[in-house]
Amino acid sequence: MSNSKVVSKITTHVLQEMKLKGEKISMLTAYDYSMASLLDKTGIDVILVGDSASNVMAGYKTTLPITLDQMIYHAASVMRAVNRALVVVDLPFGTFQGNSKEALNSAIRIMKESGANAVKLEGGKEILESVNRILSAGIPVMGHLGLTPQSIHKFGTYIVRATEQDEADKLVSDAHLLEEAGCFGIVLEKIPAALASQVTDELRIPTIGIGAGRKVDGQVLVLHDMLGITQKFSPRFLRRYHNLSEEIRGSVNAYIQDVKSQNFPNEREQY
Ligand code: KIV
């Protein structure tokens, strides 16, 4: 039987080895089959089916409204495209904070119904029981500390977190708790670079930064932000690699012109 899918799959163990070797980990979000297919062929290490889908795909102002069913729909679409990258899926708001049994059920649904490789949960000590229970079922868990967007109504603003000593101390302690529990990695979002560097040095598991400076084990960005599809979101940490919104506008305008002027379709484009 021919097997065109023979590829070296990125696992949580591969990420651990990358940290040991000092090889940086690349991670981007994807929420659909077509984008995930493109990403996977580039050799990206990790694809995150982030609950940022709530903003980017559904147009909500926050990540709070997206449901577990919607996350599973996005994750299953991504999984149909991916052969190589490790696929991590966010547990959405309200599906893991209540109690650890509910958290486990949510994680099991994601793993069973989408075929994803791991889940990500926002928070530290407060959600440790949920993290432990999910891990005990053999489901790999990634942590997420710093600016945790599901807590935006508590923070009241998207400014950089953990600039005060108390919050920085809690973040360091939470990072150790998550590592001791058995998480395979931690996303550090929008915190001072020096603090991210300290956490990265102290932990054996990889840290993935977004707005956390260079001295982390890897970087993550939201795909639609770095491609310049989203336009209003411009934090300092965001490097735009393309201005795709301009390109899309240009192409669609050209199409409209061609339709109006009857330049499209031409004779070769008809039957
Ligand atoms: O949902 C998401 O896209 C994320 C990243 C910003 C890390 O959690």
Boltz pocket constraint, residues with backbone or C-beta under 6 A from the ligand:
constraints:
  - pocket:
      binder: B
      contacts: [[A, 29], [A, 48], [A, 49], [A, 50], [A, 51], [A, 52], [A, 53], [A, 90], [A, 187], [A, 189], [A, 210], [A, 220], [A, 221], [A, 222]]
      max_distance: 6.0
